């Protein structure tokens, strides 16, 4: 999570949607690397790649929420954080219930979820912030 503060510049340059989708792809790649790791160094590199992707995804998603619903930014971010904490609480229980698919299967399943999320972002937005009309207020997104 030490990398999260550095996500601001890419978000400003490429747009929060592009950074979020790229971050999801990076995290999925890290999970894939972890799944095929035959040694501890490869597993560590895969874990670093995964965490880097997640660390960049969090601020880009918060920025995307602010762009999408500027008039209700606080409520939307609060909902996002609530869902994030629910996931953090329930997440550790997931591997126990999915033991039958094994570590490789779990990494693959989570990578697919991340890739689907990236695909949804790519298909739903053009990757740039919403454009405001010259006389519009921040709540009036075109």
N, C-alpha and C positions, 0 to 999 in steps of 0.2 A: 504493500500500500504506500510505500515511500515514493512510488512513481506517480501517484495520482495528481499531485500538484503540477506535474509537468504536462498534463493533458490539455491545459488551457490553450497553449499556442497551436497545436494541431487542430483543436476544435475551432478556434478562430479562423484558421487558414482553410480547412477542408469542410467544416460544418459538423455539427454534433451527430447527425445521422450517419455520415460516412465514417467518422471516428468510432462510433458505437458498433457499426456493422463490422468494420475492420478489426476492432478489439475482440468481438465475438469469434471471428474467424481465427485470430491469433490464439485465443484461449482454446478453441477447438483443436488447433494444431498442437498446442501443448499437451492436451489430453491424449491426442493420437500418439505423440512421442512417448508419453508415459505408458501407454498401452503396449507399445512394441519394445519398450526398454528391456534390454538384456543385461544391463549392468546398472550399478548405482549412479555413476556419473551421468548416464543418459536419462535416468529417472529424475535426477536433480535438475538437469537442463530442461526437461519437459515441464517440470513443476514451476521453474522460473518463467518459462514462456507462458504457461497457463496463468500464473498470478499476474504477470505483466499485462496480459490481455484483460483480465478482470479489473485490474487497477485503473486502466484507461477507460474501461466501459462505464464504471460508476459515475465519474464526473461528466462524461459525455451524455449519459442517460438523464442526469439531473438537468443539464443544459438543454437537452431535447425537450424535456417536460416544460421547462420555462419558455421555450420557443413555441411549443404547441398550444399551451393554454396560459398566455401571459396574464390574463385577468384573474385567474384562479391558481397562480403559481404556488402559493403557500400550501393550499389544500392538496394540490396535485403532488407536490414533493412529499408532504406528510403521508399521503396514501402510498407513494412509492417506497418510502422508508419503512412504513408498516409492513408492506409486502416483503421487503428485503429482510426485516427482522423475523418475520414468520418463516421465511425460507431458511434463514440461518438457524432457527430453532428446530425446524422439522428436518432440515437437510441431513444432520448426523444420523437420523433414524433410517434414511433411505438406503444406505448400503446394507444395513441389517436385513431389510425386507427384500433386497435384490441380490442376496448372496448367491443364489442359484446361477446367476449369469456371470459371476466372477468379476475380477478386477478389469480385465480387458473389455468385457461386455458393458460394465458400468461406465468406463471411460468412453466407449463408443456411443452409448446411449446419451450421455451428457454432451458429447461433442455434436451429436445430431441435433439435440435441443438448441445448442448455441448456434449451429448453422441455420436452423429454421428461423431463429430469432433474427439472425443477420439477413436472411432472405426476405423476411417480412419488412425489415427496415429499408432494404434496397428497393423493394417493390412499392412501398407505400410513400416514399419521399424521394425527392431529387437530390438530397444530400446537402441542401443549403437552408439557411434560415428563411422563414417566411418573409416575404417582402411587404413592407407597409407602403400604403399610398402616401403621397406627399402631405396630405392633410389628415391622415389617420392618427388615431391614438393607439398606444400599444395594445389595447383590447380589441381593436378592429383589424384583424389579420385577414388578408385577402386569400 
